[in-house]
């Protein structure tokens, strides 16, 4: 049971007084992760699971003082320095990354934990996370400062990640010159969404696509789920109307995605949308189409999974660093569950199986 994950936890400083330590910090974290994997979503659930599995847990953990109470789990995990915990998480994930000939696409986006709203505060806790599309892993997370927004959190997350030879996709909030430059300095490429919050750049791109004759265009159509969806991707590499283009680090392409959605056997009106992007890549339109569509992986495979399989949006944990640190525990569990391929069931099914089958659980935590 001494895998890389558990050894990394030993880097976390335990600030408790020695007289009050009935349980080793590493043991508390291991028990919490195992309980979360097996379906526990509250501090009480974690205690109840560990009590039920105490005989099995005692085979590799020091439980001479029994199972910690739910208050102990809450107090100890909430008191951990979140920045240190996040660094440990990122270090562990870096050991799991599998290098392939295909560039990894790293999607960065924010998610609000809506239940973790503190009395008197303006808003609940908001996390910015990075998702590796090919490796199917959460790479890291950073909490957005209460008095700030994602623009300040994204550089912190980028700084913590190893991004060499990858492609970073971010929505319009991350369309900042400093963020583009930072991605290039990390030896990666960027694809950034552009909206009207960047008024000058947005208008320049509109003009470029209005007047340019040197563009590559591809179109594809999807049929299914009662709708017909058509997407046209246009790419320009030779700019005539982009002002201050040298201020964007290694800007090589602007991209326009036009999508049309028609609903079969329905009175719903046709939906049309136009989206713009800038990129340091100079690749074919079909590749940009794939890269841009992959950004939805962070919504479908991470945020949706956290809400549906782990009920993160319903979490009421708010004391100290509770929400932030439990989010890390949840993402550790998510990474282990998503990358276990033998059980042909969804995340909820895998959590149940891990809770019922100790052999399966051991396979998960030894990864």
N, C-alpha and C positions, 0 to 999 in steps of 0.2 A: 504493500500500500504506500510505499515511499516514492511516489512518482514526482515529476517536476512540479506539478501544481502545489502539492502539499509542502514541498521543500521551499518553494518561493514564499509561502506564507510566513515562514520563520523570519523573514526580513522585517515583518511588521513589528513595530515597537509596542510592547505591552506596558501601558502607563498605570496599571492598577498597583495598589500597595500590596506588598508581598503577603501581609497578614490576611488580606481579603481574597487571595487567589486559591480557590478550591479546585479550579479547573484550568488546565493549560489553554492559552489563547488559540494555539494551533488546533487542539482537539475541538474547541468550541466552533471554530470556522469549518472544520471538516464535517462535524455533525450537522451544522446548518446547511452546508452545500448538499450533503447526501439527502437530508430531509426535503430540501427544495426540489431536487431531482425527482424524488418519489412522491411529489404532490403537495407538500406543505407550502402554504401561502401566507401564514401568520406565525407570530412568535409562539402562540399556543399550539398550533399545528406542529411546529418544529419540536417542541418539548414532548408532545404526545407521540409523535413518530419515534423519537429517540428512546422514549420509555418502552415502547412496544418492541424495539429492536435492540435493546440494551445488551442482551446476550451476544448477539452478532457483533455489535460495535465494540464490545469489550475485547474481542479477539485482536484488535490492532490499535485501540485507544486506551489511555489510562483513565478508567472510570471508578477509581477507588472511592471517590466521593459521590458516586452516582451520576445521574443525568442532571445537567443544569436546569434550573427553572426557566419558564418563559421570560420572567423578568430579567434573569441573568443573561439570556441570549440577547434580549433587547438592549440592556444597559451596556454590555461589553461590545457588541457589534456596532452600536450607535456611536460609541466613543472612539472607534478606530479612526485614525487620520485618513480621510478619504483620498487625498492626493497620493499618499503612499500606497493605499490599497489599489488605486487605479493603475499606478506604475507596476505593481506586482502582477495585476491582471494582464496588462499589455505585454509584459515580459513573458508570461506564460503562453499567451496566444502566439507570440513570435516563434515559439518552439513548435507550434502545431502547423504553421504555414508550409504548404507544399509548393515548391517552386516548379513551374511548368514553362513550356515554350510560349504559352499565351500570356500576354500582359494581364496582371490582376487589375480588375476594375474595383476601385474603392469608392463606395457611395457614402456621402456624409450628409446627415440630416438630423433635425431635432425632433424630440417627442416630449410632450407634457405628461407628467404623472398627476392626473387630475385629482385623485383622491388625497394627495399629499399637500393639502393647502392648510397653512397655519393661520390660526385666528388672528385677524388684524393685518395680515399680509395681502398685498395686491393680487398676487397670483400664485398658483401652485408651482412645484419644482419642475424645471425644464432641463432635459438632458440632450446633449448633442453626441451622437454615436457614429462610428465608422463601421461599415459592413463590407467584407470582402466577398464579391459575387462568386468568383470561381471556387474559392476555398470554403464558402458557406459558413463563415465565421464572423462573430462580432470582434473587431480588432481593438476597440477601446471606447471610452466615454469620458465626457467632461460635463460637469454641472454648470449651467449658465448662471452667472451671478445675478442675484435678485434685482440689482439696479442696472443691469446691462442687458445684452441680447446675444444672439448667436454670432454676431460679427466679432465679438471679443473671445468667445469660447472656441470657435473654429481654429484660430491659430494655435491655441493651447493644445488642442487635440492633434493637429498636424505635427506639432513639435514632438509629441510623444510617440508618433508612429514611424515605423520604417517603411518608406514609400518608394524606394528605388525601383525604377523600371515599371511603375504602375500608372494607371490612369485614374485621376480623382474627379468624381462628378459631384457637383454641389448645386443646390437650387439658387434662386435669385438673391437670397440673403447673403450668400457667400461670394457674390460677384463683386469683389473688391480687388484693387490693384495690388495691395499688400499681400492678400491671400494668394493671388495668381503667382506673384514673385516668390512667395514662400514655397509653393508647390514645385516650382522650377528648381529652387535651391535644394529641395529634397530629392532631386534627380527623378522627378515624375512629370507627367503631363496632366493638363486640366481640361475639363469640359464644364463650363459655367453657364447656367441659365441667365438670360438677360430679360428684365422686365422694365416697366416704365419708371421704377424707382431710380434707374440709371438713365435719366431722360435724354441726355445728349447722345450717349452711346446707342440707346434704343432707336432714336431718330436716324442716326447715321446708318445703322444696320438696315432699317426700313428703306432708306434711300439707296443703299447698295443693291438690295434685291429688286428695287423698282427699276433701276437704270442699267445694271450690269448685264452684259450678254455672255460673260465668261463664267458660267456656272455648270456644275454637274448636278443632274437631277435623277432620282430614282423614285419609284412608286411601288407600293405593295398593298395587298388587300387581304384582310382576315374575315373569314366567314365562321360564325359560331355563336352560341348562346343567344340566338334570336336577333343577331345584329350583323351588319356589314360595316367593317371599319377600314377606311382607306387612309394610308399615310404617305405623304410625299416629302422626301428629304432633299433639300437643295443646299449645295455647298459652294462657297466662293473663297478662293485663295488669293486672288489678285485684287486688292482693295483700291478704290478710287475715292471713296467718300467717308472713310473712317478717320476722324480727326484724332490726334494724339495717340495713334495706334502704337507708337514706340513706348508709351507709358505702360502698356500691358505686356508683361514679360513673354517674349517669344511668341506673340500672337501670330498664328498662321492661317486660321480658318474661321469663317463665320458660317453658321448653320441655321437653316429655317426648316421647321417641321410643321407641315399643314396636315391636320387630321380631320376627317369627316366620319361621323358615325350615324348610320341609318338603322332604324329598328323595324324588323320584319313583323308583319301582322300586328302592328301597333300604331296608335295615333300620335305617338311621341314625335315632336319635331326633330328634324335633322340637326345634329350637334356639330358645330364647326369650331376649330381652334387653331391659332397660329402661335408658335413658340420659337424664340430665338436663342442661340447659344454662341459663345466664343470658345476657341480652343487653341492650344499650343500644338496640336496634332495637325499633320497634313496627310489625311488618309481618305480613302474612297467614301462616297456618300453611304454606301451600304454598311460600312463599318461604323460610321457615325450613327446611323439608324439603330444599330445593335447596342452601341455604348449608351446612347441616350435612353433607350427603352430599359436597359439594365438598371438604371437609377431607381426604378420602381421596386427593385429587389429589397431595398431597405424598408420599404413600406410593407410589402407582401410577406417577406421572410423574417423580418425582425420585429417591426412595430406591431404588425397584426398578430404575430406569434406571442409577443409579450402580453398583449391584451386578452387574447382568446385562450391560450394554453396556460398562461401564468397569472391572468387577471390583474395585471399591473395597474391598470387604470382605476381599479377599485381599492388599491392599497391606501390605507389611512396612516401609514407610518410617517412620522414627521419629527420625532425627537432627535435633536442633534444632527448626526450624519446618517440617521436610520434609512431614509428613503434612498440616498445616494449609495450607501454600502449594500443595502439589500438588492438594489438594482444590479450591482456588480455580481453578487451571488447568483442572481437570476440569470445573468448573461453567461456566467460560467456553466450553469446547468444547461442553458440553451445550446451552447457550443458543444458540450459533450453529447447531448441528445441528438442534435441535428447531424452530427458526424458519425453516429452509430448506424450502420447500414443493414444489419441483419434482420432487425425487426421491421416488418413491412406494415407499419401502422404510423399514425400521426404522432405529434408531440404528446398529446394527452394520453394516447395509448401507451407510448413509451414510458411516460411517468408512472402510469398504473403498473405496467410490467415490472419496472424497477422496484416499485414498492412491494410487489408480490414475490418476485424471483430474485433471491440473493445472488445467484450465479450471474444473472444478467446485470445486476447492479455492480457487482465486482468488475465485470467486463467494462462497464462505462467508466468507472472511476480509476481504472488502471490505464486508460488511454493516455 
